[in-house]
Amino acid sequence: MSSFLNAQEDHEVWLIVVTIANWLTLKKNKKLVRYQKKLQGQYKPY
């Protein structure tokens, strides 16, 4: 994904992917939750 998206868009895409993955599994995957929190902590709006 990084080849055609800038860093901000890439970050937003991964945050969406991780959030959807959590919803689809219908249970909290500790690794996904940890990665989602890490991504949310790094988010800087435009």
HTML snippet that shows the backbone in 3Dmol.js (N, CA, C, O; Angstrom):
<script src="https://3Dmol.org/build/3Dmol-min.js"></script>
<div id="view" style="width:600px;height:400px;position:relative"></div>
<script>
const pdb = `
ATOM      1  N   MET A   1       0.812  -1.194   0.000  1.00  0.00           N
ATOM      2  CA  MET A   1       0.000   0.000   0.000  1.00  0.00           C
ATOM      3  C   MET A   1       0.856   1.259   0.000  1.00  0.00           C
ATOM      4  O   MET A   1       0.466   2.274  -0.577  1.00  0.00           O
ATOM      5  N   SER A   2       1.995   1.202   0.629  1.00  0.00           N
ATOM      6  CA  SER A   2       2.814   2.385   0.796  1.00  0.00           C
ATOM      7  C   SER A   2       3.304   2.971  -0.515  1.00  0.00           C
ATOM      8  O   SER A   2       3.638   4.155  -0.570  1.00  0.00           O
ATOM      9  N   SER A   3       3.356   2.176  -1.566  1.00  0.00           N
ATOM     10  CA  SER A   3       3.908   2.662  -2.821  1.00  0.00           C
ATOM     11  C   SER A   3       3.031   3.739  -3.461  1.00  0.00           C
ATOM     12  O   SER A   3       3.553   4.602  -4.166  1.00  0.00           O
ATOM     13  N   PHE A   4       1.725   3.714  -3.237  1.00  0.00           N
ATOM     14  CA  PHE A   4       0.866   4.707  -3.874  1.00  0.00           C
ATOM     15  C   PHE A   4       0.129   5.601  -2.881  1.00  0.00           C
ATOM     16  O   PHE A   4      -0.657   6.453  -3.294  1.00  0.00           O
ATOM     17  N   LEU A   5       0.359   5.432  -1.624  1.00  0.00           N
ATOM     18  CA  LEU A   5      -0.265   6.288  -0.617  1.00  0.00           C
ATOM     19  C   LEU A   5       0.810   7.023   0.167  1.00  0.00           C
ATOM     20  O   LEU A   5       1.901   6.492   0.381  1.00  0.00           O
ATOM     21  N   ASN A   6       0.506   8.243   0.596  1.00  0.00           N
ATOM     22  CA  ASN A   6       1.458   8.916   1.467  1.00  0.00           C
ATOM     23  C   ASN A   6       1.343   8.328   2.874  1.00  0.00           C
ATOM     24  O   ASN A   6       0.456   7.517   3.140  1.00  0.00           O
ATOM     25  N   ALA A   7       2.218   8.727   3.750  1.00  0.00           N
ATOM     26  CA  ALA A   7       2.286   8.121   5.080  1.00  0.00           C
ATOM     27  C   ALA A   7       0.988   8.299   5.863  1.00  0.00           C
ATOM     28  O   ALA A   7       0.566   7.382   6.567  1.00  0.00           O
ATOM     29  N   GLN A   8       0.354   9.452   5.753  1.00  0.00           N
ATOM     30  CA  GLN A   8      -0.885   9.712   6.490  1.00  0.00           C
ATOM     31  C   GLN A   8      -2.005   8.803   6.006  1.00  0.00           C
ATOM     32  O   GLN A   8      -2.729   8.216   6.809  1.00  0.00           O
ATOM     33  N   GLU A   9      -2.143   8.690   4.688  1.00  0.00           N
ATOM     34  CA  GLU A   9      -3.196   7.835   4.143  1.00  0.00           C
ATOM     35  C   GLU A   9      -2.934   6.374   4.474  1.00  0.00           C
ATOM     36  O   GLU A   9      -3.867   5.629   4.774  1.00  0.00           O
ATOM     37  N   ASP A  10      -1.681   5.959   4.423  1.00  0.00           N
ATOM     38  CA  ASP A  10      -1.311   4.589   4.758  1.00  0.00           C
ATOM     39  C   ASP A  10      -1.682   4.284   6.207  1.00  0.00           C
ATOM     40  O   ASP A  10      -2.207   3.211   6.505  1.00  0.00           O
ATOM     41  N   HIS A  11      -1.411   5.223   7.100  1.00  0.00           N
ATOM     42  CA  HIS A  11      -1.735   5.066   8.514  1.00  0.00           C
ATOM     43  C   HIS A  11      -3.240   4.927   8.703  1.00  0.00           C
ATOM     44  O   HIS A  11      -3.697   4.063   9.451  1.00  0.00           O
ATOM     45  N   GLU A  12      -4.005   5.768   8.033  1.00  0.00           N
ATOM     46  CA  GLU A  12      -5.463   5.715   8.155  1.00  0.00           C
ATOM     47  C   GLU A  12      -6.018   4.400   7.624  1.00  0.00           C
ATOM     48  O   GLU A  12      -6.940   3.831   8.207  1.00  0.00           O
ATOM     49  N   VAL A  13      -5.463   3.922   6.526  1.00  0.00           N
ATOM     50  CA  VAL A  13      -5.917   2.657   5.946  1.00  0.00           C
ATOM     51  C   VAL A  13      -5.660   1.516   6.918  1.00  0.00           C
ATOM     52  O   VAL A  13      -6.536   0.677   7.124  1.00  0.00           O
ATOM     53  N   TRP A  14      -4.476   1.468   7.518  1.00  0.00           N
ATOM     54  CA  TRP A  14      -4.167   0.382   8.463  1.00  0.00           C
ATOM     55  C   TRP A  14      -5.058   0.455   9.695  1.00  0.00           C
ATOM     56  O   TRP A  14      -5.473  -0.581  10.214  1.00  0.00           O
ATOM     57  N   LEU A  15      -5.360   1.665  10.173  1.00  0.00           N
ATOM     58  CA  LEU A  15      -6.246   1.810  11.327  1.00  0.00           C
ATOM     59  C   LEU A  15      -7.637   1.277  10.995  1.00  0.00           C
ATOM     60  O   LEU A  15      -8.260   0.616  11.826  1.00  0.00           O
ATOM     61  N   ILE A  16      -8.122   1.556   9.803  1.00  0.00           N
ATOM     62  CA  ILE A  16      -9.426   1.045   9.374  1.00  0.00           C
ATOM     63  C   ILE A  16      -9.395  -0.469   9.244  1.00  0.00           C
ATOM     64  O   ILE A  16     -10.326  -1.147   9.678  1.00  0.00           O
ATOM     65  N   VAL A  17      -8.332  -1.008   8.651  1.00  0.00           N
ATOM     66  CA  VAL A  17      -8.204  -2.464   8.471  1.00  0.00           C
ATOM     67  C   VAL A  17      -8.202  -3.176   9.815  1.00  0.00           C
ATOM     68  O   VAL A  17      -8.883  -4.188   9.980  1.00  0.00           O
ATOM     69  N   VAL A  18      -7.450  -2.663  10.773  1.00  0.00           N
ATOM     70  CA  VAL A  18      -7.375  -3.295  12.098  1.00  0.00           C
ATOM     71  C   VAL A  18      -8.724  -3.216  12.803  1.00  0.00           C
ATOM     72  O   VAL A  18      -9.140  -4.182  13.441  1.00  0.00           O
ATOM     73  N   THR A  19      -9.411  -2.083  12.698  1.00  0.00           N
ATOM     74  CA  THR A  19     -10.725  -1.932  13.321  1.00  0.00           C
ATOM     75  C   THR A  19     -11.730  -2.913  12.727  1.00  0.00           C
ATOM     76  O   THR A  19     -12.485  -3.547  13.463  1.00  0.00           O
ATOM     77  N   ILE A  20     -11.744  -3.041  11.408  1.00  0.00           N
ATOM     78  CA  ILE A  20     -12.656  -3.984  10.756  1.00  0.00           C
ATOM     79  C   ILE A  20     -12.316  -5.416  11.139  1.00  0.00           C
ATOM     80  O   ILE A  20     -13.217  -6.229  11.349  1.00  0.00           O
ATOM     81  N   ALA A  21     -11.039  -5.735  11.231  1.00  0.00           N
ATOM     82  CA  ALA A  21     -10.632  -7.087  11.624  1.00  0.00           C
ATOM     83  C   ALA A  21     -11.136  -7.411  13.027  1.00  0.00           C
ATOM     84  O   ALA A  21     -11.562  -8.537  13.285  1.00  0.00           O
ATOM     85  N   ASN A  22     -11.092  -6.435  13.936  1.00  0.00           N
ATOM     86  CA  ASN A  22     -11.623  -6.651  15.285  1.00  0.00           C
ATOM     87  C   ASN A  22     -13.123  -6.909  15.244  1.00  0.00           C
ATOM     88  O   ASN A  22     -13.617  -7.777  15.963  1.00  0.00           O
ATOM     89  N   TRP A  23     -13.846  -6.177  14.424  1.00  0.00           N
ATOM     90  CA  TRP A  23     -15.297  -6.377  14.315  1.00  0.00           C
ATOM     91  C   TRP A  23     -15.618  -7.748  13.736  1.00  0.00           C
ATOM     92  O   TRP A  23     -16.540  -8.419  14.201  1.00  0.00           O
ATOM     93  N   LEU A  24     -14.866  -8.164  12.728  1.00  0.00           N
ATOM     94  CA  LEU A  24     -15.149  -9.430  12.057  1.00  0.00           C
ATOM     95  C   LEU A  24     -14.891 -10.641  12.944  1.00  0.00           C
ATOM     96  O   LEU A  24     -15.578 -11.656  12.824  1.00  0.00           O
ATOM     97  N   THR A  25     -13.919 -10.543  13.822  1.00  0.00           N
ATOM     98  CA  THR A  25     -13.607 -11.682  14.683  1.00  0.00           C
ATOM     99  C   THR A  25     -14.596 -11.808  15.833  1.00  0.00           C
ATOM    100  O   THR A  25     -14.682 -12.863  16.463  1.00  0.00           O
ATOM    101  N   LEU A  26     -15.344 -10.742  16.113  1.00  0.00           N
ATOM    102  CA  LEU A  26     -16.353 -10.706  17.183  1.00  0.00           C
ATOM    103  C   LEU A  26     -15.776 -10.985  18.562  1.00  0.00           C
ATOM    104  O   LEU A  26     -16.522 -11.244  19.506  1.00  0.00           O
ATOM    105  N   LYS A  27     -14.486 -10.936  18.682  1.00  0.00           N
ATOM    106  CA  LYS A  27     -13.851 -11.026  19.991  1.00  0.00           C
ATOM    107  C   LYS A  27     -12.597 -10.176  19.936  1.00  0.00           C
ATOM    108  O   LYS A  27     -12.083  -9.880  18.858  1.00  0.00           O
ATOM    109  N   LYS A  28     -12.118  -9.796  21.075  1.00  0.00           N
ATOM    110  CA  LYS A  28     -10.951  -8.936  21.130  1.00  0.00           C
ATOM    111  C   LYS A  28      -9.685  -9.772  20.995  1.00  0.00           C
ATOM    112  O   LYS A  28      -9.361 -10.578  21.868  1.00  0.00           O
ATOM    113  N   ASN A  29      -8.986  -9.572  19.907  1.00  0.00           N
ATOM    114  CA  ASN A  29      -7.696 -10.200  19.706  1.00  0.00           C
ATOM    115  C   ASN A  29      -6.663  -9.268  20.334  1.00  0.00           C
ATOM    116  O   ASN A  29      -6.543  -8.116  19.919  1.00  0.00           O
ATOM    117  N   LYS A  30      -5.926  -9.743  21.317  1.00  0.00           N
ATOM    118  CA  LYS A  30      -5.017  -8.879  22.067  1.00  0.00           C
ATOM    119  C   LYS A  30      -3.990  -8.202  21.175  1.00  0.00           C
ATOM    120  O   LYS A  30      -3.671  -7.030  21.378  1.00  0.00           O
ATOM    121  N   LYS A  31      -3.469  -8.921  20.191  1.00  0.00           N
ATOM    122  CA  LYS A  31      -2.472  -8.324  19.301  1.00  0.00           C
ATOM    123  C   LYS A  31      -3.094  -7.225  18.446  1.00  0.00           C
ATOM    124  O   LYS A  31      -2.484  -6.175  18.246  1.00  0.00           O
ATOM    125  N   LEU A  32      -4.306  -7.461  17.939  1.00  0.00           N
ATOM    126  CA  LEU A  32      -4.970  -6.440  17.128  1.00  0.00           C
ATOM    127  C   LEU A  32      -5.322  -5.213  17.958  1.00  0.00           C
ATOM    128  O   LEU A  32      -5.162  -4.083  17.495  1.00  0.00           O
ATOM    129  N   VAL A  33      -5.798  -5.426  19.174  1.00  0.00           N
ATOM    130  CA  VAL A  33      -6.153  -4.302  20.042  1.00  0.00           C
ATOM    131  C   VAL A  33      -4.908  -3.487  20.374  1.00  0.00           C
ATOM    132  O   VAL A  33      -4.948  -2.257  20.364  1.00  0.00           O
ATOM    133  N   ARG A  34      -3.817  -4.162  20.665  1.00  0.00           N
ATOM    134  CA  ARG A  34      -2.561  -3.477  20.990  1.00  0.00           C
ATOM    135  C   ARG A  34      -2.076  -2.670  19.777  1.00  0.00           C
ATOM    136  O   ARG A  34      -1.647  -1.526  19.924  1.00  0.00           O
ATOM    137  N   TYR A  35      -2.147  -3.269  18.580  1.00  0.00           N
ATOM    138  CA  TYR A  35      -1.724  -2.573  17.364  1.00  0.00           C
ATOM    139  C   TYR A  35      -2.644  -1.393  17.064  1.00  0.00           C
ATOM    140  O   TYR A  35      -2.183  -0.339  16.626  1.00  0.00           O
ATOM    141  N   GLN A  36      -3.953  -1.569  17.300  1.00  0.00           N
ATOM    142  CA  GLN A  36      -4.909  -0.483  17.072  1.00  0.00           C
ATOM    143  C   GLN A  36      -4.615   0.691  18.007  1.00  0.00           C
ATOM    144  O   GLN A  36      -4.649   1.843  17.575  1.00  0.00           O
ATOM    145  N   LYS A  37      -4.329   0.418  19.266  1.00  0.00           N
ATOM    146  CA  LYS A  37      -4.015   1.490  20.217  1.00  0.00           C
ATOM    147  C   LYS A  37      -2.720   2.190  19.829  1.00  0.00           C
ATOM    148  O   LYS A  37      -2.598   3.406  19.973  1.00  0.00           O
ATOM    149  N   LYS A  38      -1.752   1.419  19.338  1.00  0.00           N
ATOM    150  CA  LYS A  38      -0.491   2.005  18.888  1.00  0.00           C
ATOM    151  C   LYS A  38      -0.741   2.947  17.716  1.00  0.00           C
ATOM    152  O   LYS A  38      -0.197   4.050  17.675  1.00  0.00           O
ATOM    153  N   LEU A  39      -1.566   2.512  16.762  1.00  0.00           N
ATOM    154  CA  LEU A  39      -1.886   3.360  15.616  1.00  0.00           C
ATOM    155  C   LEU A  39      -2.645   4.608  16.039  1.00  0.00           C
ATOM    156  O   LEU A  39      -2.376   5.698  15.535  1.00  0.00           O
ATOM    157  N   GLN A  40      -3.588   4.460  16.959  1.00  0.00           N
ATOM    158  CA  GLN A  40      -4.363   5.613  17.413  1.00  0.00           C
ATOM    159  C   GLN A  40      -3.462   6.611  18.130  1.00  0.00           C
ATOM    160  O   GLN A  40      -3.667   7.819  18.020  1.00  0.00           O
ATOM    161  N   GLY A  41      -2.475   6.122  18.855  1.00  0.00           N
ATOM    162  CA  GLY A  41      -1.554   7.011  19.555  1.00  0.00           C
ATOM    163  C   GLY A  41      -0.646   7.778  18.616  1.00  0.00           C
ATOM    164  O   GLY A  41      -0.162   8.855  18.964  1.00  0.00           O
ATOM    165  N   GLN A  42      -0.409   7.242  17.436  1.00  0.00           N
ATOM    166  CA  GLN A  42       0.472   7.891  16.467  1.00  0.00           C
ATOM    167  C   GLN A  42      -0.276   8.820  15.528  1.00  0.00           C
ATOM    168  O   GLN A  42       0.353   9.535  14.748  1.00  0.00           O
ATOM    169  N   TYR A  43      -1.601   8.830  15.581  1.00  0.00           N
ATOM    170  CA  TYR A  43      -2.399   9.599  14.616  1.00  0.00           C
ATOM    171  C   TYR A  43      -2.220  11.091  14.828  1.00  0.00           C
ATOM    172  O   TYR A  43      -2.359  11.598  15.941  1.00  0.00           O
ATOM    173  N   LYS A  44      -1.911  11.782  13.745  1.00  0.00           N
ATOM    174  CA  LYS A  44      -1.818  13.234  13.773  1.00  0.00           C
ATOM    175  C   LYS A  44      -2.659  13.760  12.617  1.00  0.00           C
ATOM    176  O   LYS A  44      -2.313  13.536  11.457  1.00  0.00           O
ATOM    177  N   PRO A  45      -3.755  14.455  12.907  1.00  0.00           N
ATOM    178  CA  PRO A  45      -4.603  14.955  11.816  1.00  0.00           C
ATOM    179  C   PRO A  45      -3.843  15.942  10.929  1.00  0.00           C
ATOM    180  O   PRO A  45      -2.824  16.505  11.331  1.00  0.00           O
ATOM    181  N   TYR A  46      -4.348  16.134   9.744  1.00  0.00           N
ATOM    182  CA  TYR A  46      -3.697  17.012   8.766  1.00  0.00           C
ATOM    183  C   TYR A  46      -3.445  18.379   9.307  1.00  0.00           C
ATOM    184  O   TYR A  46      -2.903  19.231   8.603  1.00  0.00           O
TER     185      TYR A  46
END
`;
const viewer = $3Dmol.createViewer("view");
viewer.addModel(pdb, "pdb");
viewer.setStyle({}, {cartoon: {color: "spectrum"}});
viewer.zoomTo();
viewer.render();
</script>
